[in-house]
Structure formats: structure tokens, C-alpha cells
């Protein structure tokens, strides 16, 4: 009768797992060098900011009437004082002309003492009233700008209401644009007026524009309980381009920079606060090394202590967890 094995089946199974695990090889990792480089600390907007114009004005008639002329088109550049539209106003124009003639006549008579000063004053009041009524029948450009919205057609009836659902004409100025954005409340103390920044406006191009922080609002909005923010404004170097008001803008404020300092990839840094560490390749094994970090940047961070330029720092993997003493294979 054959002799029965005394080795438990669980032990055999464990040996088989170890055997096949060894056949698969050690986990593979990638390393990054420790080098001297430029490093910068940045604060990014919590969501896309907005390109804004210094002035955007909704224009409407001040009197009721049927639209007689529309002298502009959407996107037109217009000059200050230019008549953009008018309602039927022949009677108002005649009244103004008569009032102007009467006022000029009263001035001539006053010089020869043929009319009292009160008569001149009354004639001037009549002229001013006629001019105001006529001006209300016109829409004029209040400044040099671009027609951003046009909801007006010849022949339609212009009405005066307390709330205008759609502006007949909306004009945007031609001054350099600025960007308004929100930052997290924890970053409020880091952002100061005058700090440089980068602003990416994809409606214009992929490359960012240089910018400067022009205003920091010392107020934390609690409208969204879980997302408390503060507003900042930035002046953008538009490089001669008229940036589109209303476009989204991604903001990155540079709060600190250093040149030629020891750096490591920020992806390799583990831990939090003052308890930061990395894994360094020592032969074929990992070694956990505590590090002191200076400027923390999005891509690379300053290393004040713990590493030297000859170190090969291991990047974390989403396939397995790094641990002290783990044998690994380096991907080339």
C-alpha cells in the first residue's frame, strides 16, 4: 500500500503560489533623477475664471416709437457719439429746430436790451427740453466699443419698461480686458497684488498669456458650503489682441520661485505636511527616505534635505504599493 504524503495541502498551495509569483518577477518601477532646476510655487483658480471688459453697457431708447433706422451690425466697431439707431422722430426734430432758433433769437435780442434775461432763460429751458426729448429717440454709442448684442429691427415698436428682457443694443468697450477668478480660501494669504501669473484662454490660443494680480478681495464667499472661495482680478498682457469678453480663463498665480536648487518630481513625494518622504532605489530594493521640502510646485518641488543628486527616486505605481525593502525591477 503506497505511503500517504504528510505535507498539508495548504503548505503545498503556498509553495506553488510563491513559485509562480517568483516566475512572474519583481514589480516594475520607474525612477526620476534628483537634479538642480528652477522651481516655482503656484496657486490655481478653483474653477475657470472669466475674461471681463471694463465697461459693458445695455443701450435702449428713452421714448416710445417705431424704429426708423438701425445703423450698426453685430460685431461692428463704433465710435463715441455715433448714432446707432433711432425711432421715428420728425416731430421731435422740428420741435428742437424751432426751440434752437428761438433760443438763438432771444440771445440776440438780449444783447440789444430788447428781451429780458428771464425771457432768455425761458427760451433756453424750452431748447433743453426739446433737445432731451429728441435725444431719447436716439441710441448713441457712449464710448468707443464693439456691438456685442443687437436685438433691434427696423419697423418694430420700441417700448419703455422697468425691466428690459433683452437689451436692444449692448456695447463692450475696447480697453484691455481683465480676468476675474476664484481661489480656495486656504490660498488667500498667499496671493498678493503685483504677483505674476499665467492665464490660459482657450478661446484665443493654447499658450498662456502673462498676467499680474491687480486685486485681491479679502472676503470668503460661503455661498457653496463645501467650496469657500475668494475673488481675485488680473491684468492680462493681451499682446495686442482684443480678448473676447465672457471667455473662460484658467489662472495660475506664481507665489514664489527659486533658481538652481535641488528638485525632485512632485509625483514622487508621499506623506503630508511636515512628514514627507520618498522611496529611493538602493540596489534592487526600495529605501524609504524622509525629506524636507521647500517650495512645492506642480511638476517639481525643492528638496532642502534628505536627497543628493546621485539618488534615483521611485515614482508611485497604481498597480502596487511601495514599501521599504521591497525588491523591484527598474523599467528602462
Beta strands, then each sheet from edge to edge (+ up, - down):
strand 1: 27-29
strand 2: 31-33
strand 3: 35-44
strand 4: 49-52
strand 5: 56-59
strand 6: 65-70
strand 7: 77-78
strand 8: 83-87
strand 9: 138-140
strand 10: 145-150
strand 11: 157-158
strand 12: 169-173
strand 13: 178-184
strand 14: 196-200
strand 15: 209-216
strand 16: 229-236
strand 17: 248-265
strand 18: 270-272
strand 19: 275-282
strand 20: 285-293
strand 21: 300-305
strand 22: 312-314
strand 23: 328-330
sheet 1: 1+ 23+
sheet 2: 2+ 22-
sheet 3: 3+ 17- 4+ 13- 16+ 15- 14+
sheet 4: 3+ 17- 21+ 20- 19+ 18-
sheet 5: 5+ 12- 10+ 7-
sheet 6: 9+ 8- 6+ 11-
end
